[in-house]
Each structure stands twice: as structure tokens, then as C-alpha cells.
Amino acid sequence: MDNESPLKAIIVVAATALVCSILVTAAAVSLQPIQQAYQDLERNRILVRISGAGDAVDEMSDRQVIAAFQNLDARLVDLDRGVFDETYNPNTFDARKAAAPQQFTVVIPDDQDVAGLGRRSSLVTVYLVQEGDELQRVILPVYGQGMWSTLYGFIAIENDLNTIADMTIYGQEETPGIGDRILRPDWQARWRGRKLYDEQSVFRFRISQGDIEPDSPAAVYQVDGLTGATVTINGLMNVMRYWFGPHGFATFLKNFSTTGGS
């Protein structure tokens, strides 16, 4: 074929593109296990941090983080019945995938879908932090719609199953410098010690739009908001309202407080 032939040029370009696409695909496939391992390690580090390790987790080696994570008692919770479920492995069960239209799907009623989820998995992995036979904390996953993205976080609650021990948002794509201020450690620290429910088990937690009166009886349920991030904050408030409401963890927490979740 003539070297100046347009057909030859097209063939060379097509062949080059094909080889490059094969190489890129092969690289992506070969790197996927490494990427997943890194994501798992970062998730484990987050869980260890709010399990009570705090900033000390930053000084831990990867091996120490993995060991600390393995000390957490992972359990699957059946949200609809509010009890533990031992059918599947809690360490491998993926609630996000299960929330697709498959066997674990639960459609959220419109009047309860304040977090904009549409559907959720009926089974969710939670983590119990224990010291000997004593329960110290329970770590619960939460997620829902912010302004531009889905917010993913964990809420750690004390063994009274009502007091927030710690919280973290680990996934979001909100407006830089505005909505993403929910990642600020100093703001997240304000959640510690706040109550979720009152004495009648009514959900009272709020993210305030203004200054909180420290002497007010409601102050124990409130966290200061973030100026300029109203939509993201409202989304996060709806995440809390859904997951600690009757369609989220409320039934489980009530059962666990009286029967140990059995």
C-alpha cells in the first residue's frame, strides 16, 4: 500500500487507538484491586478515628489501623425489623449496591424520604466498639443528598444510644469553600456531646441557623450552622432526620437499648 495513501493513515491511527485502549483497560483492571485496598484502608482509618482513637490514628501505621479496625465488632442490622441479621457477612456486604433494584431494596415512602434517597438497602453494616464486655460506642453509616452531591458520613454514639460521641463526613462534592466546610474538624467537633432524642424518644437534634443560647434547654440538641452553606446544611440535617427517624435506625436503637439488639 502506498505510504501516502489516506487509507493507510486511517488504518495506522485506528490500530494505534486500539492498542492504546487495550493498554489503558489492562492497566485499569490490574490496578483495581490496589485502588480498592487503598479505599478500604482509608475507610478503616476513618472508622478507627471515630471509634475513640481520635487524632492518634494519624500516628498509626497501616498495619496498626487494620488491627484496630478488626477489633471493631461489625454487625448487619435489618432496619425494617430493627434487629441484627446474621445471614450475610457484615464485612463484605455492600449496602450501596444492595440499594439498587434487587432483593434487598426498600422503597422509601415519599413522606419519609427527606434525604432524597428514593430507596435504600434493608440491611446496613454498623460497628460496635467494645471494651471487654462493655459497649462503648455504636458507629452508624448515614448518607443523603446535599446541595450538589450525596453526602456520606458516620455518626458514632455513646453507649446510652443517644449522645453523639463523634461524627465525620468522608464523601461529598459540595461547593469548595462553602458547602465543603462541613469537613472542618473544628465544626465536626461541635457535634460531640449533643443529644439525638429527648426523654420521650422524640428526635430533637438540630443544626441551628443562628447562634445557640448555651443556657437554653434546647442547646444540648443543637449544633451551630455554617454561614453561607445553608443548602448543604439543610441537606445534612435531612440526612440526620431520616437516618434517626422511623425509617432509619430509630427502631434498631430502641430495641438495642432494651434487648441488646437481638
Secondary structure as GFF3:
##gff-version 3
##sequence-region A 1 262
A	DSSP	alpha_helix	6	48	.	.	.	ID=ss1
A	DSSP	pi_helix	49	53	.	.	.	ID=ss2
A	DSSP	three_ten_helix	54	59	.	.	.	ID=ss3
A	DSSP	alpha_helix	62	70	.	.	.	ID=ss4
A	DSSP	beta_strand	73	78	.	.	.	ID=ss5
A	DSSP	beta_strand	83	85	.	.	.	ID=ss6
A	DSSP	alpha_helix	95	98	.	.	.	ID=ss7
A	DSSP	beta_strand	105	107	.	.	.	ID=ss8
A	DSSP	three_ten_helix	110	112	.	.	.	ID=ss9
A	DSSP	beta_strand	119	121	.	.	.	ID=ss10
A	DSSP	beta_strand	123	131	.	.	.	ID=ss11
A	DSSP	beta_strand	134	145	.	.	.	ID=ss12
A	DSSP	beta_strand	150	158	.	.	.	ID=ss13
A	DSSP	beta_strand	164	171	.	.	.	ID=ss14
A	DSSP	three_ten_helix	179	183	.	.	.	ID=ss15
A	DSSP	alpha_helix	185	189	.	.	.	ID=ss16
A	DSSP	beta_strand	206	208	.	.	.	ID=ss17
A	DSSP	three_ten_helix	217	221	.	.	.	ID=ss18
A	DSSP	beta_strand	222	224	.	.	.	ID=ss19
A	DSSP	alpha_helix	230	243	.	.	.	ID=ss20
A	DSSP	alpha_helix	250	259	.	.	.	ID=ss21
###
